[in-house]
């Protein structure tokens, strides 16, 4: 059975982590499979958004500790795991996490690498790496601090305590909490709404929002202005504004 299942919903692709026997622990094989598939989907014009999910019991309960335990510092520094995470970080299309159950360690880091998050009422988020002698190593200390602030990030990282879905919502880590049996449906609905927007504008808007996290306001504003201006070279900009003036629904083609 595949460790990454895939479904197609019009312009939206649903990817499901599928290692239920170990609560979707993020093995090297699973991360490689995910990163390769996202790289392929990045250049597939028939796909405009991706939803990433796990099972009702666990989105992903962390790294595969059995696999990690035999490493030393040199092997960790020279491993290809950073390349796999970079493929996720650089995915240019909207990536939406649909989370039920545990999202711990690397699982929470994978959630935070997504652009939007729909969580079930049973979701639990945490960075418990400190409890096994290490710390988050795939963006946990950085993205959590940017999203939730220093104090909350310090408490979660230094104690390993988990946060409920409602607590994660209050921290700004997720978009909304829904009934666990409706998580994927809500995420697909959100992805479908996004996929109906002009694809080029969506890509540049995502790039601009992410730029805000990594630069000064002045630099970010200049970048935003350039991207905004570039969109006036697209057919979708012409179609969108003409449709508005003609009081009809636009038909975006991604050109």
C-alpha positions in Angstrom: 0.0 0.0 0.0 1.3 3.5 -0.9 2.6 5.6 2.0 1.1 8.7 0.2 -2.4 8.4 -1.2 -3.8 10.8 -3.8 -7.2 12.0 -4.9 -8.2 14.5 -7.5 -11.1 17.0 -6.9 -11.3 19.2 -10.0 -8.4 21.7 -9.7 -7.5 20.5 -6.2 -5.3 17.5 -5.3 -5.7 15.8 -1.9 -2.6 14.1 -0.5 -3.0 11.8 2.5 -0.1 10.6 4.6 -0.6 6.8 5.0 1.5 5.1 7.7 -1.3 4.4 10.1 0.6 1.8 12.0 3.1 4.4 13.3 0.7 7.4 13.4 2.1 8.7 10.1 5.6 9.1 11.5 7.6 11.1 9.0 10.2 8.6 7.7 12.8 9.6 5.1 10.8 7.6 2.6 7.6 9.4 3.3 9.2 12.8 3.3 11.0 12.0 0.0 7.8 10.8 -1.6 5.9 13.9 -0.4 8.6 16.3 -1.6 8.9 14.6 -5.0 5.2 14.7 -5.5 4.9 18.3 -4.5 7.7 19.2 -6.9 5.7 17.5 -9.7 2.5 19.2 -8.8 4.2 22.6 -8.7 4.5 22.4 -12.5 1.1 20.8 -13.2 -1.1 23.5 -14.6 -4.2 21.4 -14.0 -3.6 21.6 -10.2 -4.2 25.0 -8.5 -4.2 24.0 -4.8 -3.2 21.0 -2.6 -4.7 19.7 0.6 -2.5 17.6 2.8 -4.0 15.4 5.5 -3.4 12.3 7.6 -5.9 10.1 9.4 -8.5 10.9 12.1 -6.2 9.6 14.7 -3.0 11.5 13.6 -2.0 14.0 11.0 1.6 13.0 11.8 3.0 12.1 15.2 6.5 13.3 14.5 9.7 12.0 13.0 10.5 8.3 12.8 12.5 8.0 16.0 13.6 4.5 15.2 15.2 5.8 12.0 16.7 8.9 13.6 18.2 7.3 16.8 21.2 5.9 15.0 22.4 9.1 13.5 25.3 11.3 14.6 25.9 15.0 14.1 27.8 14.6 10.8 25.2 12.3 9.3 22.4 14.7 10.3 24.2 17.7 8.8 24.9 15.8 5.6 21.5 14.2 5.2 19.1 15.1 2.4 16.2 15.9 4.8 16.8 19.7 4.4 16.2 19.3 0.7 12.9 17.5 1.3 11.7 20.3 3.6 12.8 23.0 1.1 10.6 21.4 -1.6 7.7 21.9 0.8 8.7 25.4 1.7 9.1 26.5 -1.9 5.9 24.9 -3.2 4.4 27.8 -5.1 0.7 26.9 -4.9 -1.6 27.1 -1.9 -1.0 24.2 0.4 -3.7 23.6 3.0 -3.3 21.2 6.0 -6.4 19.3 7.2 -5.5 18.1 10.7 -7.1 15.6 13.0 -5.5 14.0 16.0 -1.8 14.3 16.7 0.4 16.8 15.0 3.6 16.6 16.9 7.3 17.4 16.3 7.9 17.1 12.6 4.1 16.7 12.1 3.5 20.2 13.6 6.4 21.6 11.6 4.8 20.2 8.5 1.5 21.8 9.5 3.3 25.2 10.0 4.9 24.9 6.6 1.5 24.9 5.0 -0.3 28.1 4.1 -3.6 27.5 5.8 -4.8 25.0 8.4 -8.2 23.5 9.1 -8.2 21.5 12.4 -10.5 19.0 13.8 -11.9 19.4 17.3 -9.6 16.5 18.4 -6.4 18.0 17.0 -3.4 18.3 19.3 -0.3 20.3 18.4 3.1 20.1 20.0 6.9 20.2 19.7 7.9 17.6 22.3 11.4 17.0 20.9 12.9 18.4 24.2 11.6 15.3 25.9 13.9 13.0 23.9 17.0 15.2 24.2 16.8 17.3 21.1 14.8 20.3 19.8 12.7 21.1 16.7 14.9 20.9 13.6 12.6 21.5 10.7 11.5 25.0 11.3 9.6 24.6 14.6 11.4 27.2 16.6 11.3 29.7 13.8 7.7 29.4 12.5 6.2 28.9 15.9 7.8 32.0 17.2 6.7 34.1 14.2 3.2 32.8 14.5 2.6 32.7 18.2 5.2 35.0 19.7 8.3 34.4 21.8 6.6 33.5 25.1 4.2 30.9 23.8 6.9 29.4 21.5 9.3 29.2 24.5 6.8 27.4 26.6 5.9 24.8 24.0 9.4 24.2 22.9 11.0 24.1 26.4 8.3 22.0 28.1 7.1 19.9 25.2 3.5 20.7 26.2 0.8 20.3 23.6 -2.0 22.7 22.6 -5.5 21.8 21.8 -7.2 22.9 18.5 -8.9 25.8 20.3 -5.6 26.9 21.9 -3.8 26.7 18.5 -6.6 28.9 17.0 -6.1 31.5 19.8 -2.4 31.5 19.0 -3.0 32.1 15.3 -1.5 28.8 14.2 -4.6 27.6 12.4 -7.5 29.1 10.5 -10.5 27.4 12.1 -11.7 24.4 14.2 -14.4 22.1 12.8 -15.9 18.7 13.7 -13.3 16.1 13.1 -15.4 14.2 10.6 -15.7 17.4 8.4 -12.0 18.4 8.4 -11.1 17.2 4.9 -14.4 18.5 3.5 -13.8 21.9 4.9 -10.2 22.0 3.7 -11.3 20.9 0.2 -14.0 23.6 0.2 -11.4 26.2 1.1 -9.0 24.8 -1.6 -11.8 24.8 -4.2 -12.6 28.5 -3.4 -8.9 29.4 -3.9 -8.6 27.3 -7.0 -11.4 29.4 -8.6 -9.2 32.5 -8.4 -6.7 33.5 -11.0 -3.7 31.1 -10.7 -1.0 33.6 -11.4 -2.3 36.2 -9.0 -2.7 33.4 -6.4 1.0 32.4 -6.7 2.3 36.0 -6.5 0.0 36.8 -3.6 1.3 33.8 -1.7 4.8 34.9 -2.5 4.1 38.4 -1.2 2.5 37.2 2.0 5.5 34.9 2.7 7.9 37.7 2.0 6.3 39.7 4.8 7.6 37.0 7.3 11.2 37.3 6.1 12.0 40.9 5.5 11.5 44.5 6.6 8.2 46.4 5.9 10.0 48.7 3.4 11.5 45.8 1.4 8.2 43.9 1.5 6.2 46.9 0.3 8.6 47.3 -2.7 8.3 43.6 -3.5 4.5 43.7 -3.3 4.4 46.7 -5.6 6.4 44.9 -8.2 4.3 41.8 -8.1 1.1 43.8 -8.2 2.4 45.6 -11.3 3.5 42.3 -13.0 -0.1 41.0 -12.8 -1.1 43.7 -15.3 0.7 41.6 -17.9 -1.7 38.7 -17.4 -4.8 37.8 -19.4 -6.5 37.0 -16.2 -6.1 40.6 -15.0 -7.8 41.8 -18.2 -10.6 39.2 -17.8 -11.1 39.9 -14.1 -11.5 43.7 -14.5 -13.6 43.4 -17.7 -15.9 40.9 -16.0 -16.3 43.3 -13.1 -17.2 46.2 -15.4 -19.6 43.9 -17.3 -21.1 42.6 -14.1 -20.5 38.9 -14.9 -18.5 36.1 -13.4 -14.9 36.0 -14.7 -13.4 33.0 -16.4 -9.8 32.7 -15.3 -7.5 30.6 -17.5 -4.1 31.0 -15.7 -2.6 33.1 -18.4 
